[in-house]
Structure formats: structure tokens, C-alpha cells
């Protein structure tokens, strides 16, 4: 066992050990897809037995959920810091997309949230995560309502759900599987959007926010 992991008897020592595990996982995700990263691989890279890693996090998903909490908070902080650039739905869409794509770990973790990361965790993990994320969601929705007058009356759920969905979709199509890239190279009828995630994300979010900013009668399809 590494010397840095011995005798973690205080809360501060446990926090340091947890940060080492998180930093190691973050580094591994630079070259490994989220679904492909196992707890065994994390433990090997950290230099611990899996059972020792589980003293700090209850599961692989708990580690990834902690990283997503940090990534989401950073994204919201960066978006709200660009208030002067978010005075219209189109401008807001550009900032949301640019800030999301500037964090290459954020979109893939967000994409795995409901299907993977919220499973195999404890109730305490869920409560801690939801408490922090809901605070960030409120910060973001309040920011949108205050800085973009056209969206001041927009309901929170469709606003945030659409933003999340477009981040996940655009990031996925911008990072296609190698076989899709190969197929696209040999068949012009099969599109590949590799590397275009920010442009796609911005276009989708622009359409989403423009739709939400339309008068209610237009959104409802009424004459």
C-alpha cells in the first residue's frame, strides 16, 4: 500500500485520500470511456486493493458521481461568469455550448447520469448529489431568467431538461465510434460529425431556447 494511504485516521486525511482517488479517476477518463472504466482499474492505478478504495467510496458510480458534481458546478460557475455575453437566447446558447465543450469530462459524465451513475450508490450518496446539483440547477435557471428577458417566464423543467439533453446528444455525435468514422469514410451517405460537437450543441440549444422564448400561443401551436 502506498505510504500516502497509510494511517488515514482523521477526516482531513480521509479527504486527502479521497482526492487522490478522484484525481486518478479523472486522469484515467482522459483516455478511457466512462462505461469502460472499472473499479478494479481505478484501484490498480491508485495502488490499492479494491476493498480499500471502497473505504472511501461505496462504488465506482459514487466516484464518478462525485466527479460529475464538481464538473457541473464548474460549468454553472463559468456560464454565470459570462453574464455580459448572455443577453439573448442565441448568445446564451453559444455560451452554454462553449463552456460545456471546454470541460471534456462533463458531457460524457452527464450522459451516464440516469442510466448508470445514479445506480449502485447509497441513499446518502443520492441525497448528497441531488442537494448539490439542485442548488446548481437553481443557480442556472435564476441566471437565465435574469439575464435573458425572453426566457424570464420559461418553466424550469423544460429549460434545464432540454439543455442537458442537447449537451449529451451533441457530445455523443461529435465523438462517434471508430467504426462509424470508418463507415463514413467509405460511404458518403453515412454522415460523421466527429469534432463538431460545439457547433451542433450550439445549434440545438439555439433552437431549444428560441422555442421556449416564443409567446405561449406559438409554443402551443395555437392560431
Residue pairs with C-beta under 8 A, 6 or more apart in sequence:
1 47
1 48
1 52
2 46
2 47
2 48
4 16
4 17
4 20
5 17
5 20
5 46
5 47
5 48
5 52
7 13
8 14
8 16
8 17
14 56
17 56
18 56
18 57
18 66
20 46
21 42
21 46
21 53
21 56
21 57
21 63
22 63
22 66
22 67
22 70
24 42
24 45
24 46
25 37
25 42
25 63
25 64
25 67
26 67
26 105
27 45
28 37
28 41
28 42
28 45
29 37
29 67
29 105
29 108
30 104
30 105
32 41
33 108
34 64
34 108
34 109
34 111
34 112
34 116
35 112
35 116
37 60
37 64
38 60
39 50
39 53
39 54
39 59
39 60
39 63
40 50
42 53
42 60
42 63
43 49
43 50
43 52
43 53
46 53
57 63
57 66
58 121
58 122
58 125
59 120
59 121
60 120
61 116
61 117
61 118
61 119
61 120
61 121
62 121
62 122
62 125
64 109
64 112
64 116
64 117
65 117
65 118
65 121
65 125
65 129
67 105
67 109
68 106
68 109
68 110
68 113
68 117
68 129
69 129
69 132
69 133
71 103
71 105
71 106
71 109
71 110
72 106
72 110
72 133
72 136
73 132
73 136
74 103
74 106
75 99
75 100
75 103
75 106
76 136
76 139
76 140
76 143
78 99
78 102
79 86
79 95
79 96
79 99
79 140
79 143
80 139
80 140
80 143
82 95
82 99
83 143
83 147
85 91
85 94
85 95
86 92
86 95
86 143
86 144
86 147
86 148
87 147
87 148
88 148
88 150
89 148
89 150
89 151
89 206
89 209
89 210
89 212
89 213
90 206
90 209
90 210
92 144
92 147
92 148
92 151
92 205
92 209
93 202
93 205
93 206
93 208
93 209
94 202
94 206
96 163
96 167
96 201
96 205
97 167
97 170
97 198
97 201
97 202
97 205
98 198
98 202
100 106
100 107
100 167
100 171
100 201
101 107
101 171
101 197
101 198
101 201
106 167
107 167
107 168
107 170
107 171
107 197
108 171
108 175
109 117
110 164
110 167
110 168
111 168
111 171
111 172
118 126
118 129
121 129
137 156
137 160
140 160
141 156
141 159
141 160
144 151
144 154
144 159
145 151
145 152
145 154
146 152
148 209
148 213
150 213
151 159
151 209
151 212
151 213
154 212
154 213
158 212
159 212
162 205
162 208
162 212
163 205
163 208
166 201
166 204
166 205
166 208
167 201
169 200
169 204
170 197
170 198
170 200
170 201
170 204
171 197
171 201
173 193
173 196
173 197
173 200
174 193
174 194
174 195
174 196
174 197
174 198
174 200
174 201
175 194
175 197
176 184
176 192
176 193
176 194
180 190
180 192
181 192
181 194
183 190
183 192
184 190
184 191
184 192
185 192
193 200
211 219
212 219
217 223
